[in-house]
Amino acid sequence: MLSDGEASAHLGVGARSGVPVDEVLALVDAVLREAGLSRTAVRSLGTLDARAAEPGIAGAAALLGVPVRGFAAEELAAVSVPHPSARPLAATGTASVAEAAALLAADAEPSAVVAPGMGEPVAPPARARAVLLVPKRKTRRVTCALAASVPVRSHEDAPGARLLPRTHGYIAGEPGSPPTIPTPHTTAAMDMHTHTDAHDLRHHGDAEVRDEKLIDLAVNVRTDTPPDWLRRRIADSLTGLAAYPDGRVARAAVAERHDLPPNRVLLTAGAAEAFVLLARALPARRPVVVHPQFTEPEAALRDAGHAVDRVLLREEDGFRLDPAAVPEDADLVVIGNPTNPTSVLHPAASIAALARPGRTLVVDEAFMDAVPGERESLAGRTDVPGLVVLRSLTKTWGLAGLRIGYVLAAPGTIADLERAQPLWPVSTPALVAAEACMSRAALAEAEHAAHRIGVERAHLLAGLAEFDEVRTVAGAEGPFVLVRIDGADAVRERLRSLGFAARRGDTFPGLDRNWLRLAVRDRATTNRFLQALDQALLMGG
């Protein structure tokens, strides 16, 4: 910790031979900006010992004014990293040079702490732990991570002292901040529901905040949206309301964004309309919905007269898909990716393995644009038989009240769904919004937001990991996390009394009263929520 209160940090860098100094520094500066720190906060640069003399790395350290710490591959390999990769493991013997080196460098930092504004160190903590402030970030030839040494005092294990004073909060870079990477947990046993109507399939997160002034962690729409430029585009469209909506331009824009012909695109009044169209327009002898997931697909199928079978993903498996669990004779399969409410991102190959001749495979990708790079997306794929991908513009762009989404599928399927739509199903303002959100600038903004969500999600998960009573589903990739707390329904009510709304979990098939879904919010909101959660847990004894 620096005497002026700015956190001290340690860089971990992995680089290919011959990488120039400016490329290393560019990534270093980006990582520091993400952490809210300046170059003066850096205390060392760690890397693989065989790369310590690499001109790009040594030159970057010299310009930063910090020493290079070289670590043997065996040392780096012994460090548990949150984002392992097969390629560096094969090349260097460690699954992530950047993350492992950053953690080792931070672990070597002396544990005494200097109080802000004072020149003398306060009593050192009993122990300290190295934690990532920013996980692995990479360019084509460089990887970089940022870590710090966080003090852990013996009294912090007491139930009443888990959280920092309100004047500090859980903010990366502040004195005493906890780690900002997720801590994986295995969740406890859970009642697995059989196929019953015990779950309220029509319950949605907005019901948790409707008509009440609560801080909203129940709805997964990104805050501070729509952005101003999108508001202006929508407002300008109001001058054309006298004409009937014409969706051709928006449809072409969506098609171009996914490198598809327009006849593979259908614009809808949100993803919810798409579920209704699928239930009504497509024949299904044995529809199967993979749960836990968004309940609207099953509700729409039931309303259309279908008997719906459920495949319940198991908590002990991390709610991850086993394609073999889906019955072979299912002719319509619905799954979310990343899945609401578990936040699990299934491998695209696992989902594609569900495809069969004569089967419609519906993949709800409403939250895929909140995943950096949209990895594991099947949107744009034309080689998967029976594939139907649903997308929503509601979540990232804050357009829940405008209702806009789209379907990507084979031309014949799109034609069947379009015949089931009423005339002019999507309004002119919604069409304008769809076109605007397909622009290169908008897509770049969405990608930036996805990275930011990842940082804030890591911060939330790090705070949740401080509570023995709270267990999180590991590997969250969406703009929300799923947590298990014994008696979560009572905790949720206490949170409401403290001004926070969380999404109840017992309306999702496969979950029960001990689960809550929490939306990822900005750092300040998360800090306040963690304080409220501490109080809610203590109120319950």
C-alpha positions as CSV (number, residue, x, y, z in Angstrom):
1,M,0.0,0.0,0.0
2,L,1.4,3.4,-0.9
3,S,1.4,6.1,1.7
4,D,-1.0,8.3,-0.3
5,G,-3.6,5.6,-0.2
6,E,-3.2,4.3,-3.7
7,A,-3.0,0.5,-3.8
8,S,0.4,-1.1,-4.6
9,A,0.1,-3.7,-7.3
10,H,2.2,-6.3,-9.1
11,L,2.1,-7.0,-12.8
12,G,2.4,-10.5,-14.3
13,V,3.3,-10.5,-18.0
14,G,3.6,-13.3,-20.5
15,A,5.0,-12.4,-24.0
16,R,6.2,-14.0,-27.1
17,S,9.8,-13.6,-28.1
18,G,10.5,-10.4,-30.0
19,V,7.4,-8.5,-28.7
20,P,8.2,-4.7,-28.7
21,V,8.1,-2.5,-25.6
22,D,5.2,-0.4,-26.8
23,E,2.9,-3.4,-27.2
24,V,3.7,-4.6,-23.7
25,L,3.1,-1.1,-22.2
26,A,-0.1,-0.6,-24.1
27,L,-1.6,-3.7,-22.5
28,V,-0.1,-2.8,-19.1
29,D,-1.8,0.6,-19.3
30,A,-5.1,-0.9,-20.3
31,V,-5.0,-3.2,-17.3
32,L,-4.1,-0.4,-14.9
33,R,-7.0,1.7,-16.2
34,E,-9.3,-1.2,-15.6
35,A,-8.1,-1.4,-12.0
36,G,-8.4,2.4,-11.6
37,L,-4.6,2.7,-10.9
38,S,-1.7,4.7,-12.3
39,R,1.7,3.5,-13.3
40,T,3.1,4.7,-9.9
41,A,1.1,1.9,-8.2
42,V,3.2,-0.8,-9.8
43,R,5.8,-2.3,-7.6
44,S,7.2,-5.1,-9.8
45,L,6.7,-7.0,-13.0
46,G,6.7,-10.8,-12.8
47,T,7.3,-13.2,-15.7
48,L,8.7,-16.5,-16.7
49,D,12.4,-16.5,-15.8
50,A,13.3,-17.5,-19.4
51,R,11.5,-14.3,-20.6
52,A,12.9,-11.9,-17.9
53,A,15.6,-10.6,-20.2
54,E,13.3,-10.3,-23.2
55,P,13.8,-6.7,-24.5
56,G,10.1,-5.9,-24.6
57,I,9.5,-7.0,-21.0
58,A,12.8,-5.6,-19.6
59,G,12.2,-2.4,-21.4
60,A,8.7,-2.0,-20.1
61,A,9.8,-2.6,-16.6
62,A,12.6,0.0,-17.0
63,L,10.1,2.6,-18.2
64,L,7.8,1.7,-15.3
65,G,10.7,2.0,-12.9
66,V,10.2,-1.4,-11.4
67,P,12.3,-4.6,-11.1
68,V,11.6,-7.7,-13.2
69,R,10.9,-10.8,-11.1
70,G,11.7,-14.0,-13.0
71,F,9.9,-17.2,-11.8
72,A,10.8,-20.8,-12.8
73,A,8.1,-22.6,-14.7
74,E,7.8,-25.0,-11.8
75,E,6.9,-22.2,-9.4
76,L,4.4,-20.7,-11.8
77,A,2.8,-24.1,-12.4
78,A,2.2,-24.6,-8.7
79,V,0.0,-21.5,-8.6
80,S,-3.7,-22.1,-9.0
81,V,-4.9,-19.6,-11.6
82,P,-8.6,-18.7,-12.4
83,H,-8.1,-18.7,-16.2
84,P,-5.9,-21.6,-17.2
85,S,-5.1,-22.1,-20.9
86,A,-3.8,-25.1,-22.7
87,R,-1.5,-23.2,-25.1
88,P,0.8,-21.6,-22.5
89,L,0.7,-24.9,-20.5
90,A,2.1,-26.7,-23.5
91,A,4.6,-23.9,-24.3
92,T,6.0,-23.0,-20.9
93,G,4.7,-25.6,-18.4
94,T,2.3,-23.2,-16.7
95,A,-1.4,-22.6,-17.5
96,S,-1.1,-18.8,-17.2
97,V,2.2,-17.0,-17.0
98,A,0.5,-13.6,-16.4
99,E,-1.8,-14.6,-13.6
100,A,0.6,-16.9,-11.8
101,A,3.5,-14.4,-12.0
102,A,1.3,-11.6,-10.7
103,L,0.2,-13.6,-7.8
104,L,3.7,-14.8,-6.9
105,A,5.1,-11.3,-7.1
106,A,2.3,-10.0,-4.9
107,D,2.7,-12.8,-2.5
108,A,6.3,-11.8,-2.0
109,E,5.3,-8.2,-0.9
110,P,6.0,-7.3,2.8
111,S,2.7,-7.5,4.7
112,A,3.1,-4.3,6.8
113,V,0.6,-1.6,5.9
114,V,1.1,2.2,6.0
115,A,-1.9,4.1,7.2
116,P,-3.1,6.7,4.7
117,G,-1.6,10.1,5.5
118,M,0.9,8.7,8.0
119,G,4.5,7.8,7.7
120,E,4.8,4.9,10.1
121,P,3.5,1.4,9.4
122,V,0.7,0.2,11.6
123,A,0.8,-3.3,13.1
124,P,1.3,-5.9,10.4
125,P,-1.5,-8.3,9.8
126,A,-1.1,-11.9,11.0
127,R,-1.0,-13.0,7.3
128,A,-1.6,-11.7,3.8
129,R,-2.9,-13.2,0.6
130,A,-2.2,-12.4,-3.0
131,V,-5.3,-11.7,-5.1
132,L,-5.9,-10.6,-8.6
133,L,-7.2,-7.1,-9.2
134,V,-7.5,-7.7,-12.9
135,P,-7.5,-11.2,-14.3
136,K,-5.7,-12.2,-17.5
137,R,-6.0,-9.8,-20.4
138,K,-4.3,-10.4,-23.7
139,T,-3.4,-9.2,-27.1
140,R,-2.0,-11.3,-29.9
141,R,1.5,-11.5,-28.4
142,V,1.1,-10.4,-24.8
143,T,-0.8,-11.4,-21.7
144,C,-1.0,-9.3,-18.6
145,A,-2.6,-9.6,-15.1
146,L,-2.6,-7.4,-12.0
147,A,-2.4,-8.6,-8.4
148,A,-2.0,-7.1,-4.9
149,S,-1.2,-8.4,-1.4
150,V,-4.3,-8.1,0.7
151,P,-4.0,-8.2,4.5
152,V,-6.0,-10.7,6.4
153,R,-6.3,-10.1,10.1
154,S,-7.4,-12.7,12.6
155,H,-10.4,-10.7,13.8
156,E,-11.8,-10.7,10.3
157,D,-12.9,-14.3,10.6
158,A,-15.5,-13.2,13.2
159,P,-19.1,-13.1,11.8
160,G,-19.6,-9.4,12.7
161,A,-16.3,-8.3,11.0
162,R,-16.5,-9.8,7.6
163,L,-17.1,-6.5,5.9
164,L,-15.0,-3.3,5.9
165,P,-16.4,-0.2,7.5
166,R,-18.8,1.7,5.2
167,T,-16.3,4.4,4.7
168,H,-14.0,1.9,2.9
169,G,-16.3,-0.4,1.1
170,Y,-15.4,-3.2,-1.4
171,I,-13.5,-1.2,-4.0
172,A,-10.5,-2.4,-5.9
173,G,-7.6,-0.2,-5.1
174,E,-8.9,1.1,-1.8
175,P,-7.2,0.2,1.4
176,G,-7.9,-3.3,2.5
177,S,-10.1,-4.2,-0.4
178,P,-10.8,-8.0,-0.8
179,P,-9.9,-10.0,-3.9
180,T,-11.6,-9.1,-7.2
181,I,-11.8,-12.6,-8.8
182,P,-14.4,-15.2,-8.3
183,T,-13.9,-17.9,-5.7
184,P,-15.3,-21.3,-6.8
185,H,-17.6,-23.2,-4.5
186,T,-19.3,-26.5,-4.6
187,T,-22.9,-26.0,-3.6
188,A,-24.7,-28.1,-1.0
189,A,-27.4,-30.6,-1.6
190,M,-30.6,-29.3,-3.1
191,D,-34.2,-30.7,-3.6
192,M,-34.5,-31.6,-7.2
193,H,-38.1,-31.0,-8.3
194,T,-39.9,-33.5,-10.5
195,H,-42.2,-32.4,-13.3
196,T,-44.9,-30.5,-11.4
197,D,-46.7,-27.2,-11.6
198,A,-45.2,-26.1,-8.2
199,H,-43.1,-23.3,-9.9
200,D,-44.6,-20.0,-10.8
201,L,-43.4,-19.9,-14.4
202,R,-44.9,-16.4,-15.0
203,H,-42.9,-14.8,-12.2
204,H,-40.2,-12.5,-13.5
205,G,-37.7,-10.2,-11.8
206,D,-39.6,-7.0,-12.4
207,A,-42.2,-8.2,-9.9
208,E,-39.6,-7.9,-7.2
209,V,-39.2,-4.2,-7.7
210,R,-42.6,-3.1,-9.1
211,D,-44.2,-0.2,-7.1
212,E,-41.4,-0.2,-4.5
213,K,-38.3,2.0,-4.2
214,L,-35.7,-0.6,-3.9
215,I,-32.2,-0.9,-5.3
216,D,-32.6,-3.4,-8.1
217,L,-30.5,-6.6,-8.2
218,A,-33.5,-8.6,-9.4
219,V,-33.7,-7.5,-13.1
220,N,-30.8,-8.2,-15.5
221,V,-31.1,-5.1,-17.6
222,R,-27.9,-3.1,-17.6
223,T,-28.1,0.1,-15.7
224,D,-27.7,3.6,-17.1
225,T,-29.2,2.5,-20.4
226,P,-30.2,3.2,-23.1
227,P,-27.1,5.4,-23.8
228,D,-27.8,9.0,-24.9
229,W,-27.0,8.3,-28.6
230,L,-29.5,5.5,-28.7
231,R,-32.2,7.6,-26.9
232,R,-31.7,10.3,-29.6
233,R,-32.0,7.8,-32.4
234,I,-35.3,6.5,-30.9
235,A,-36.6,10.0,-30.3
236,D,-35.9,11.0,-33.8
237,S,-37.9,8.1,-35.1
238,L,-41.1,9.5,-33.5
239,T,-41.5,11.9,-36.4
240,G,-42.3,8.9,-38.7
241,L,-45.0,7.3,-36.6
242,A,-47.7,8.1,-39.1
243,A,-46.3,5.5,-41.5
244,Y,-46.6,1.7,-40.9
245,P,-43.4,0.1,-39.6
246,D,-41.0,-1.2,-42.3
247,G,-38.5,-3.7,-40.9
248,R,-36.4,-4.3,-44.0
249,V,-33.5,-2.1,-43.1
250,A,-33.3,-3.4,-39.5
251,R,-33.6,-6.9,-40.7
252,A,-30.8,-6.4,-43.2
253,A,-28.7,-4.9,-40.4
254,V,-29.2,-7.8,-38.1
255,A,-28.4,-10.2,-41.0
256,E,-25.2,-8.4,-41.8
257,R,-24.1,-8.4,-38.2
258,H,-24.3,-12.2,-38.1
259,D,-23.1,-12.7,-41.7
260,L,-26.4,-14.2,-42.7
261,P,-28.9,-13.6,-45.5
262,P,-32.0,-11.6,-44.4
263,N,-34.3,-14.6,-45.0
264,R,-32.6,-16.2,-41.9
265,V,-33.7,-13.3,-39.7
266,L,-37.0,-12.5,-38.0
267,L,-37.5,-9.4,-35.9
268,T,-39.8,-9.9,-32.8
269,A,-41.3,-7.9,-30.0
270,G,-38.6,-9.1,-27.6
271,A,-37.4,-12.7,-27.1
272,A,-40.7,-13.4,-25.3
273,E,-42.7,-13.1,-28.5
274,A,-40.3,-15.5,-30.2
275,F,-41.0,-18.2,-27.6
276,V,-44.8,-17.8,-28.2
277,L,-44.3,-18.0,-32.0
278,L,-42.2,-21.2,-31.6
279,A,-44.8,-22.8,-29.4
280,R,-47.6,-22.0,-31.8
281,A,-46.0,-22.3,-35.2
282,L,-43.8,-25.4,-34.9
283,P,-45.1,-28.9,-34.5
284,A,-43.7,-30.6,-31.4
285,R,-44.6,-34.1,-30.3
286,R,-42.2,-34.2,-27.4
287,P,-40.8,-30.8,-26.4
288,V,-38.1,-30.7,-23.7
289,V,-36.9,-27.7,-21.8
290,V,-33.5,-27.8,-20.0
291,H,-33.7,-26.3,-16.6
292,P,-32.9,-24.3,-14.5
293,Q,-33.4,-21.6,-17.1
294,F,-35.7,-18.8,-18.1
295,T,-39.3,-20.1,-17.6
296,E,-41.1,-18.3,-20.4
297,P,-40.3,-20.9,-23.0
298,E,-42.0,-23.6,-21.0
299,A,-44.9,-21.4,-20.1
300,A,-45.5,-20.5,-23.8
301,L,-45.3,-24.2,-24.8
302,R,-47.9,-25.1,-22.1
303,D,-50.2,-22.3,-23.1
304,A,-50.1,-23.7,-26.7
305,G,-51.3,-27.0,-25.4
306,H,-48.0,-28.9,-25.3
307,A,-47.0,-31.4,-22.6
308,V,-43.5,-30.4,-21.6
309,D,-40.8,-32.6,-20.3
310,R,-37.9,-31.2,-18.2
311,V,-34.3,-32.1,-18.0
312,L,-32.9,-30.8,-14.7
313,L,-29.2,-30.0,-14.7
314,R,-27.7,-31.0,-11.5
315,E,-26.1,-28.7,-8.9
316,E,-23.4,-31.2,-8.2
317,D,-22.4,-31.0,-11.8
318,G,-22.2,-27.2,-11.6
319,F,-25.5,-27.0,-13.6
320,R,-23.5,-27.9,-16.8
321,L,-25.1,-29.6,-19.7
322,D,-24.7,-33.3,-20.3
323,P,-26.1,-33.8,-23.9
324,A,-26.8,-37.5,-23.1
325,A,-29.4,-36.4,-20.5
326,V,-31.7,-35.1,-23.3
327,P,-34.1,-37.9,-24.5
328,E,-33.3,-39.1,-28.0
329,D,-36.9,-38.8,-29.1
330,A,-37.3,-35.1,-28.1
331,D,-38.2,-33.2,-31.2
332,L,-37.9,-29.7,-29.7
333,V,-35.2,-28.9,-27.2
334,V,-34.9,-25.5,-25.5
335,I,-31.7,-24.3,-23.6
336,G,-30.3,-21.0,-22.6
337,N,-26.7,-19.9,-23.1
338,P,-25.4,-18.3,-21.0
339,T,-28.2,-19.7,-18.9
340,N,-30.5,-17.6,-16.8
341,P,-30.4,-18.0,-13.7
342,T,-27.2,-20.1,-13.3
343,S,-25.0,-17.8,-15.4
344,V,-23.3,-20.9,-16.8
345,L,-21.9,-20.6,-20.3
346,H,-22.2,-24.0,-22.0
347,P,-19.6,-24.9,-24.7
348,A,-21.0,-24.4,-28.2
349,A,-20.0,-27.9,-29.1
350,S,-22.0,-29.4,-26.3
351,I,-25.1,-27.6,-27.4
352,A,-24.6,-28.4,-31.0
353,A,-24.3,-32.0,-30.0
354,L,-28.0,-31.9,-29.2
355,A,-28.9,-31.3,-32.9
356,R,-30.6,-34.2,-34.7
357,P,-32.5,-34.6,-38.0
358,G,-36.1,-33.8,-37.3
359,R,-35.4,-31.9,-34.1
360,T,-35.7,-28.2,-33.5
361,L,-32.9,-27.0,-31.2
362,V,-33.8,-23.6,-29.6
363,V,-30.9,-21.7,-28.0
364,D,-31.8,-18.6,-26.0
365,E,-28.8,-16.3,-26.3
366,A,-30.5,-13.3,-24.7
367,F,-27.4,-12.6,-22.6
368,M,-24.7,-13.7,-25.0
369,D,-23.7,-10.1,-25.9
370,A,-22.7,-9.7,-22.2
371,V,-20.0,-12.3,-22.8
372,P,-16.7,-10.9,-24.1
373,G,-16.2,-12.0,-27.7
374,E,-19.6,-13.8,-27.5
375,R,-17.6,-17.0,-27.3
376,E,-19.7,-20.2,-27.4
377,S,-22.3,-18.5,-29.5
378,L,-24.1,-20.4,-32.2
379,A,-25.5,-17.3,-33.9
380,G,-24.6,-17.2,-37.5
381,R,-24.1,-21.0,-37.7
382,T,-25.8,-22.6,-40.7
383,D,-24.3,-26.1,-40.3
384,V,-26.3,-27.2,-37.2
385,P,-29.6,-28.9,-38.3
386,G,-32.8,-27.5,-36.8
387,L,-30.9,-24.7,-35.0
388,V,-33.0,-21.7,-33.8
389,V,-31.1,-18.9,-32.0
390,L,-33.0,-16.2,-30.1
391,R,-31.4,-12.8,-29.3
392,S,-32.6,-9.9,-27.2
393,L,-31.6,-6.2,-27.3
394,T,-33.3,-5.7,-24.0
395,K,-30.6,-6.5,-21.6
396,T,-27.5,-4.7,-22.8
397,W,-29.2,-1.7,-24.3
398,G,-31.9,-1.2,-21.7
399,L,-34.9,-1.6,-24.0
400,A,-37.2,-3.7,-21.9
401,G,-40.0,-1.2,-22.4
402,L,-39.5,-1.0,-26.2
403,R,-39.6,-4.8,-26.8
404,I,-37.1,-5.8,-29.5
405,G,-35.4,-9.1,-30.2
406,Y,-34.8,-11.4,-33.1
407,V,-34.7,-15.0,-34.3
408,L,-32.0,-16.6,-36.4
409,A,-32.9,-19.9,-38.2
410,A,-33.3,-21.6,-41.5
411,P,-35.4,-19.8,-44.1
412,G,-38.2,-22.3,-43.8
413,T,-38.4,-22.0,-40.0
414,I,-38.4,-18.2,-40.3
415,A,-41.2,-18.3,-42.8
416,D,-43.3,-20.5,-40.4
417,L,-42.7,-18.2,-37.5
418,E,-43.5,-15.1,-39.6
419,R,-46.8,-16.5,-40.7
420,A,-47.8,-16.8,-37.0
421,Q,-46.9,-13.1,-36.3
422,P,-49.6,-10.4,-36.5
423,L,-49.1,-7.6,-39.0
424,W,-46.5,-5.0,-38.1
425,P,-45.4,-6.8,-34.9
426,V,-42.4,-4.5,-34.2
427,S,-42.8,-0.8,-33.8
428,T,-40.9,1.8,-35.8
429,P,-38.9,3.0,-32.7
430,A,-38.0,-0.6,-32.0
431,L,-36.9,-1.1,-35.6
432,V,-34.7,2.0,-35.5
433,A,-33.2,0.8,-32.2
434,A,-32.4,-2.6,-33.7
435,E,-30.7,-1.0,-36.7
436,A,-28.7,1.3,-34.5
437,C,-27.5,-1.5,-32.2
438,M,-26.1,-3.4,-35.1
439,S,-23.6,-0.6,-36.1
440,R,-19.9,-1.2,-35.6
441,A,-19.7,1.5,-32.9
442,A,-22.6,0.0,-31.0
443,L,-21.0,-3.5,-31.2
444,A,-17.8,-2.1,-29.9
445,E,-19.6,-0.4,-27.0
446,A,-21.4,-3.6,-26.2
447,E,-18.0,-5.5,-26.2
448,H,-16.6,-2.9,-23.8
449,A,-19.7,-3.2,-21.6
450,A,-19.2,-7.0,-21.6
451,H,-15.6,-6.6,-20.3
452,R,-16.8,-4.1,-17.7
453,I,-19.5,-6.5,-16.5
454,G,-16.9,-9.2,-16.1
455,V,-14.8,-7.0,-13.8
456,E,-17.9,-6.0,-11.7
457,R,-19.1,-9.6,-11.6
458,A,-15.6,-10.6,-10.3
459,H,-15.9,-7.9,-7.6
460,L,-19.3,-9.1,-6.6
461,L,-18.2,-12.7,-6.4
462,A,-15.2,-11.8,-4.4
463,G,-17.4,-10.0,-1.9
464,L,-19.8,-13.0,-1.7
465,A,-16.9,-15.3,-1.1
466,E,-16.3,-13.5,2.3
467,F,-19.5,-15.1,3.7
468,D,-19.4,-18.6,4.9
469,E,-23.2,-18.8,4.5
470,V,-23.1,-18.0,0.8
471,R,-22.2,-20.4,-1.9
472,T,-22.0,-19.3,-5.6
473,V,-22.4,-21.3,-8.7
474,A,-18.9,-21.4,-10.1
475,G,-17.8,-20.1,-13.5
476,A,-20.5,-17.3,-13.9
477,E,-20.3,-15.7,-17.3
478,G,-23.6,-13.7,-17.5
479,P,-24.5,-10.3,-16.0
480,F,-25.9,-12.1,-12.9
481,V,-24.8,-14.8,-10.4
482,L,-26.7,-17.6,-8.7
483,V,-26.2,-18.0,-5.0
484,R,-27.3,-20.6,-2.4
485,I,-28.0,-19.5,1.2
486,D,-29.9,-21.7,3.6
487,G,-33.2,-19.9,4.1
488,A,-32.6,-17.5,1.2
489,D,-36.3,-16.7,1.1
490,A,-36.1,-15.1,4.6
491,V,-32.8,-13.4,3.7
492,R,-34.4,-11.9,0.6
493,E,-37.2,-10.4,2.7
494,R,-34.6,-8.9,5.1
495,L,-32.8,-7.5,2.2
496,R,-36.0,-5.8,1.0
497,S,-36.3,-4.2,4.4
498,L,-32.8,-2.9,3.9
499,G,-33.7,-1.5,0.5
500,F,-32.5,-4.2,-1.9
501,A,-34.4,-6.4,-4.3
502,A,-33.0,-9.9,-5.2
503,R,-34.6,-12.4,-7.6
504,R,-36.1,-15.4,-5.8
505,G,-34.9,-18.7,-7.1
506,D,-37.8,-21.1,-6.2
507,T,-39.8,-20.2,-9.3
508,F,-37.1,-21.9,-11.5
509,P,-37.6,-25.6,-11.9
510,G,-34.6,-27.3,-10.4
511,L,-34.1,-24.7,-7.7
512,D,-35.8,-24.2,-4.3
513,R,-36.3,-21.6,-1.6
514,N,-32.6,-21.5,-0.8
515,W,-31.5,-19.8,-4.0
516,L,-31.2,-16.2,-5.1
517,R,-30.2,-14.6,-8.4
518,L,-28.2,-11.3,-8.1
519,A,-27.7,-8.9,-11.0
520,V,-24.2,-7.5,-11.5
521,R,-24.2,-3.8,-10.8
522,D,-21.6,-1.1,-10.5
523,R,-18.9,-1.1,-7.8
524,A,-20.7,1.4,-5.5
525,T,-24.0,-0.4,-5.6
526,T,-22.3,-3.8,-5.0
527,N,-20.5,-2.3,-2.0
528,R,-23.7,-1.2,-0.5
529,F,-25.4,-4.5,-1.2
530,L,-22.6,-6.5,0.5
531,Q,-23.0,-4.3,3.6
532,A,-26.8,-5.0,3.5
533,L,-26.2,-8.7,3.0
534,D,-24.0,-8.8,6.0
535,Q,-26.7,-7.2,8.1
536,A,-29.4,-9.5,6.6
537,L,-27.4,-12.6,7.6
538,L,-26.6,-11.3,11.1
539,M,-30.3,-10.4,11.6
540,G,-31.1,-14.1,11.0
541,G,-28.8,-15.2,13.7
